[in-house]
Amino acid sequence: MDYEIRKGDRMKVLLGLSGGVDSAVAAYILKKQGHEVVCAFMRNWDAFANNDILGNPTIQNDICPQEQDYLDAKAVADKLGLELLRVDFIEEYWNDVFTTFLDEYKRGRTPNPDILCNKYIKFDAFYRYAKKLGFTWIATGHYARVAHEQEGSVLLRGKDDNKDQTYFLCQIPKDALAHTLFPIGDLEKTQVRRIADEITLPVAKKKDSTGICFIGERNFRAFLQNYLPSKDGVIIDIHTLKQVGTHIGVLYYTIGQRKGLGIGGNMGPWFVVGKDVEKNILYVANQDDQKWLYSDRCLVTGVNWLEAARPDGDFACTAKFRYRQKDHPVTIRFLDEDRIMVYYPQKVASVTCGQEAVFYLDEVCLGGGVIDDVYLEEESLNEKIKRYAKQ
């Protein structure tokens, strides 16, 4: 990492302090290394203004989770003797992250808001905010590493395989990556917890945050229904083409989903294999007919390639099509500047439009993009399913 390479340098760093244990320990490490550290808490979601109160179990005594996070961040900053700024990116989050999130769902796709949040908020709006204040570096509590080299900055997996977050960082702009530090990237989660406990940080025992980036834990379907009205429809067995149930709207389901389908009988378990958004039909297959889950290639668009140069021709590497998924060997081929065709002849299940394909070469995260279409035997899998259903 750059702050280890420049051990004699005192760097001016603005650290995103979220109120969680990871960013708290990151702040402690940077201060211990002798850097000039200022913390900033980002407020990006207004639950009271965004029709997000009814049925939200995390709001208690009129204190929303984000306000509690701010109070926790303030307690950490006070404990470490660091200044804490507070900055709002509510408008940027709504325009760049949440609106895109909803638009993708309207198309029947499954977007990843954490990747959008990193791209547009933490490593764009926050990075520009830091530069405006005169900071040379920004830092976060992500489990990732970065090597700052003469040829450019290289994004590396975090040392903790179970917590590595490079998947969510694949869309980070190159300029921001070149000025970013990940202080806990060489640590495992157990070490981070131990450090927090040893120095008695107020958040040492705080549980990890889950749910949507900056929005938090929600009853996901109920949350989406605030913005995307539900519309009941039929669930069709792709094998028999008979109705096996009803759904509340195809927008709320994802390819490969198994739980929450509400299909009874002894033919299960059932899996979502396709969606017809126009006709509001959800296609499923049972455990004996999972071939519809598999594809052998996909088109990836909006690619953010972090390496200095794009490979010419076919290039062998690995890919993750979902977070925590194992790496799959793939061959990629750039079609133009930001589109890649990804080949995996061994076939992979549940590669889903709207999700991110992230590419790796050993420890290096090469970048990633949005899965735009999925194919089986040279035909779009969703079109194949709809064609089959008409027969």
Secondary structure, DSSP 8 states (H G I E B T S, - for coil): -HHHHTTT---EEEEE--SSHHHHHHHHHHHHTT-EEEEEEEE---TTTTT--TT-TT-BTTB-HHHHHHHHHHHHHHHHT--EEEEE-HHHIIIIIIHHHHHHHHTT----HHHHHIIIIIIIIHHHHHHHTT-SEEE---SEEEEEETTEEEEEE-S-TTT--GGGGTT--HHHHTTEE-TTTTS-HHHHHHHHHHTT-TTTT-----SBTTTB---HHHHHHTTS----EEEEETTT--EEEEES-GGG--TT--TT----SSS--EEEEEEETTTTEEEEEETT-GGGGEEEEEEEEEEEE-SSS---S-EEEEEESSTT---EEEEEEEEETTEEEEEEEEEEE---TTSEEEEEETTEEEEEEEEEEEEETTEEHHHHHHHHHH-
